[in-house]
Amino acid sequence: MNFLKRQLSVANVLSLLALFAALSGIAYAATTIPKKSVKTRHLGKGAVTTQKLRNGAVTSAKLRNGAVVGDKIAAGAVGSTQLGDGAVRSIDLGGGVVTSGKLKNGVVTTDKLANGAVTNLKLGADAVTAGKLQDGAVTAAKLAPSFNAQLVKNVSFVTKASGIFPIGFERLTAQCPAGRQVVGGGALITGEPTKVLLVESGPAVDEGGKRTGWTAAAREIEDEAVDWTLEVTAICAEF
């Protein structure tokens, strides 16, 4: 006891009281920290970890613009159900991000395609078949001029026949209407065809090189008069 008295002094007592008060203050502060008194500057790097955040603590309103970048998102963390309508726009997608393997069947419809989006280079071989074309979908305006020039339009048939000729030779031409050219034709002998020979059958060509009709000719085989008729047909069309 005398030893303790000798060790006590005013300075020692004040030091012990100050230490006690300081420790009591820390304990009090640790248990009665006011709300919002801990600021970002009070937190050391890495102090706030995922395990220290309660569910729903971090909301979109608490994230500043650009805070969440691609390398901070775990694989599979953002699914289609977590995206709002219109959240992902075309300008937000990098080149090659959306591939055919990532598209569900039927997700790309006609109304989602921009005019001119599907070109010949984007169509696979045999991608467009007759069964995929609507009636009347392919018009003359949609055909290449070089191909359209090969097609025949407004086909008509013109036939011309002779009377019954008891003579040895006959030639006839079935003439196409104006503006049309012959694309085919033929001839028919009636009456006594076994005694008559078809000696000519082909397109009639004018001075300009246009095929204006179909010409045919026939003659009797024997030197005797028989009844026979020559009939010529021209198939005409517009080009």
C-alpha positions as CSV (number, residue, x, y, z in Angstrom):
1,M,0.0,0.0,0.0
2,N,2.8,2.4,0.9
3,F,4.5,1.4,-2.4
4,L,1.2,2.3,-4.3
5,K,1.0,5.6,-2.5
6,R,4.6,6.3,-3.4
7,Q,3.9,5.6,-7.1
8,L,0.8,7.8,-7.3
9,S,1.1,11.4,-8.3
10,V,-1.1,14.0,-9.7
11,A,0.4,13.4,-13.2
12,N,-0.1,9.7,-13.0
13,V,-3.7,10.0,-11.8
14,L,-4.6,12.5,-14.5
15,S,-3.0,10.3,-17.2
16,L,-5.0,7.3,-16.0
17,L,-8.2,9.3,-16.0
18,A,-7.5,10.6,-19.6
19,L,-6.8,7.1,-20.8
20,F,-10.0,5.8,-19.2
21,A,-12.0,8.7,-20.8
22,A,-10.5,8.0,-24.2
23,L,-11.3,4.3,-24.1
24,S,-14.8,5.0,-23.0
25,G,-15.3,7.5,-25.8
26,I,-14.2,5.1,-28.4
27,A,-16.6,2.4,-27.2
28,Y,-19.4,5.0,-27.1
29,A,-18.7,6.2,-30.6
30,A,-18.5,2.6,-31.9
31,T,-22.0,1.9,-30.7
32,T,-23.7,5.3,-31.4
33,I,-22.5,6.4,-34.9
34,P,-25.1,8.7,-36.3
35,K,-26.6,7.9,-39.7
36,K,-24.7,9.0,-42.8
37,S,-21.7,10.0,-40.6
38,V,-19.4,7.5,-42.4
39,K,-18.4,9.0,-45.7
40,T,-16.6,7.6,-48.7
41,R,-13.4,9.2,-47.6
42,H,-13.6,7.3,-44.3
43,L,-13.5,4.0,-46.1
44,G,-10.3,2.4,-47.0
45,K,-9.7,0.7,-50.4
46,G,-11.4,-2.7,-50.5
47,A,-13.3,-2.0,-47.2
48,V,-16.7,-2.6,-48.7
49,T,-16.9,-6.1,-50.2
50,T,-19.8,-8.1,-51.6
51,Q,-20.3,-10.0,-48.4
52,K,-20.7,-6.7,-46.5
53,L,-23.6,-5.5,-48.7
54,R,-27.1,-6.7,-47.8
55,N,-29.5,-7.7,-50.6
56,G,-30.9,-4.8,-52.5
57,A,-28.5,-2.3,-50.8
58,V,-27.0,-1.2,-54.2
59,T,-29.8,0.2,-56.4
60,S,-29.5,1.8,-59.9
61,A,-30.1,5.2,-58.3
62,K,-26.9,4.7,-56.2
63,L,-24.8,4.1,-59.2
64,R,-23.2,7.0,-61.1
65,N,-23.1,7.1,-64.9
66,G,-20.5,4.8,-66.3
67,A,-19.9,3.1,-62.9
68,V,-20.8,-0.4,-64.1
69,V,-18.7,-1.4,-67.1
70,G,-18.4,-4.8,-68.8
71,D,-15.4,-6.1,-66.9
72,K,-17.3,-5.5,-63.6
73,I,-20.2,-7.8,-64.6
74,A,-19.9,-11.5,-64.0
75,A,-20.7,-13.9,-66.8
76,G,-24.4,-14.6,-67.0
77,A,-25.2,-11.9,-64.4
78,V,-27.5,-10.0,-66.7
79,G,-30.2,-12.1,-68.4
80,S,-32.9,-11.0,-70.8
81,T,-35.5,-10.9,-67.9
82,Q,-33.3,-8.3,-66.2
83,L,-33.4,-5.9,-69.1
84,G,-36.1,-3.3,-69.5
85,D,-37.9,-2.9,-72.8
86,G,-35.7,-0.8,-75.1
87,A,-32.8,-1.0,-72.7
88,V,-30.4,-2.4,-75.3
89,R,-30.3,-0.4,-78.6
90,S,-28.4,-1.1,-81.8
91,I,-25.9,1.6,-81.0
92,D,-25.1,-0.1,-77.7
93,L,-24.1,-3.4,-79.5
94,G,-20.6,-4.0,-80.8
95,G,-19.9,-5.5,-84.2
96,G,-20.6,-9.2,-84.3
97,V,-22.3,-9.3,-80.9
98,V,-25.6,-10.6,-82.2
99,T,-25.1,-13.7,-84.2
100,S,-27.6,-16.1,-85.8
101,G,-26.9,-18.6,-83.0
102,K,-28.1,-16.1,-80.4
103,L,-31.4,-15.4,-82.1
104,K,-34.5,-17.4,-81.3
105,N,-36.6,-18.9,-84.0
106,G,-39.1,-16.3,-85.4
107,V,-37.6,-13.4,-83.5
108,V,-36.6,-11.6,-86.6
109,T,-39.8,-10.7,-88.5
110,T,-40.5,-8.6,-91.6
111,D,-41.5,-5.5,-89.6
112,K,-38.1,-5.6,-87.8
113,L,-36.1,-5.4,-91.0
114,A,-35.1,-2.1,-92.4
115,N,-35.6,-1.4,-96.1
116,G,-32.8,-2.9,-98.1
117,A,-31.5,-4.8,-95.0
118,V,-31.6,-8.2,-96.8
119,T,-29.5,-8.1,-99.9
120,N,-28.4,-10.8,-102.3
121,L,-25.1,-11.2,-100.5
122,K,-26.9,-12.0,-97.3
123,L,-29.0,-14.8,-98.7
124,G,-27.6,-18.3,-98.7
125,A,-27.8,-20.6,-101.7
126,D,-31.4,-21.8,-102.4
127,A,-32.6,-19.6,-99.5
128,V,-35.5,-18.2,-101.5
129,T,-37.6,-21.0,-103.0
130,A,-40.9,-20.8,-104.9
131,G,-42.8,-21.8,-101.8
132,K,-41.5,-18.7,-99.9
133,L,-42.8,-16.3,-102.5
134,Q,-46.2,-14.8,-102.3
135,D,-48.4,-14.8,-105.4
136,G,-47.5,-11.8,-107.5
137,A,-44.4,-11.0,-105.5
138,V,-42.1,-11.2,-108.5
139,T,-43.1,-8.5,-111.0
140,A,-41.4,-7.3,-114.2
141,A,-40.1,-4.3,-112.3
142,K,-38.2,-6.5,-109.9
143,L,-36.5,-8.5,-112.7
144,A,-33.1,-7.4,-114.1
145,P,-33.5,-5.7,-117.5
146,S,-31.3,-8.3,-119.1
147,F,-33.5,-11.1,-117.8
148,N,-36.7,-9.3,-118.5
149,A,-35.7,-8.9,-122.1
150,Q,-35.7,-12.6,-122.5
151,L,-39.3,-13.0,-121.4
152,V,-42.2,-13.1,-123.7
153,K,-45.4,-11.3,-122.9
154,N,-48.9,-11.1,-124.4
155,V,-48.7,-14.3,-126.4
156,S,-51.2,-14.7,-129.2
157,F,-51.8,-17.2,-132.0
158,V,-52.5,-16.3,-135.6
159,T,-53.7,-18.9,-138.1
160,K,-54.1,-18.7,-141.8
161,A,-55.5,-21.4,-144.1
162,S,-55.8,-21.8,-147.9
163,G,-58.9,-23.1,-149.6
164,I,-59.0,-26.5,-151.3
165,F,-56.5,-26.1,-154.1
166,P,-56.3,-28.6,-156.9
167,I,-52.9,-27.2,-157.9
168,G,-49.4,-28.4,-157.4
169,F,-47.9,-25.8,-155.0
170,E,-49.0,-23.4,-152.2
171,R,-47.2,-21.0,-149.9
172,L,-48.9,-19.1,-147.0
173,T,-47.7,-16.7,-144.2
174,A,-49.5,-16.1,-140.9
175,Q,-48.6,-12.5,-140.0
176,C,-48.1,-11.4,-136.4
177,P,-50.0,-8.2,-135.2
178,A,-48.1,-5.0,-135.1
179,G,-45.7,-4.7,-132.2
180,R,-45.2,-8.4,-131.8
181,Q,-42.8,-11.0,-133.2
182,V,-43.1,-14.6,-133.9
183,V,-41.6,-17.0,-131.3
184,G,-42.8,-20.2,-132.9
185,G,-45.2,-21.7,-135.4
186,G,-46.1,-24.7,-137.6
187,A,-48.0,-26.0,-140.6
188,L,-50.8,-28.6,-141.1
189,I,-51.9,-30.3,-144.3
190,T,-55.4,-31.6,-144.5
191,G,-57.4,-33.4,-147.2
192,E,-55.1,-36.0,-148.8
193,P,-51.8,-35.4,-146.8
194,T,-50.2,-38.6,-148.1
195,K,-50.1,-37.1,-151.6
196,V,-48.8,-33.7,-150.5
197,L,-45.3,-32.8,-149.2
198,L,-44.5,-29.9,-146.7
199,V,-41.4,-28.3,-148.2
200,E,-41.1,-25.2,-146.1
201,S,-41.9,-24.1,-142.5
202,G,-40.2,-21.4,-140.6
203,P,-40.3,-17.7,-139.4
204,A,-40.8,-14.9,-141.9
205,V,-38.2,-12.2,-141.5
206,D,-38.6,-8.6,-142.8
207,E,-35.9,-6.3,-144.1
208,G,-35.1,-5.0,-140.6
209,G,-34.4,-8.5,-139.3
210,K,-37.6,-8.8,-137.3
211,R,-39.5,-12.1,-137.3
212,T,-42.9,-10.9,-138.4
213,G,-44.8,-14.2,-138.9
214,W,-44.6,-17.9,-139.9
215,T,-44.4,-19.1,-143.5
216,A,-45.0,-22.6,-144.8
217,A,-45.2,-24.2,-148.3
218,A,-46.4,-27.5,-149.7
219,R,-46.6,-29.3,-153.1
220,E,-48.2,-32.3,-154.5
221,I,-46.1,-35.4,-154.8
222,E,-47.9,-36.9,-157.9
223,D,-48.9,-35.2,-161.2
224,E,-52.5,-35.5,-160.5
225,A,-54.9,-33.0,-158.9
226,V,-56.0,-33.8,-155.4
227,D,-57.9,-31.9,-152.8
228,W,-55.7,-30.6,-150.0
229,T,-55.5,-27.6,-147.7
230,L,-52.5,-25.9,-146.1
231,E,-52.9,-24.3,-142.6
232,V,-50.2,-22.2,-141.0
233,T,-50.0,-21.0,-137.4
234,A,-47.8,-18.3,-135.9
235,I,-47.1,-17.9,-132.2
236,C,-46.6,-14.2,-131.5
237,A,-45.5,-12.2,-128.5
238,E,-44.2,-8.9,-127.2
239,F,-40.6,-8.5,-126.0
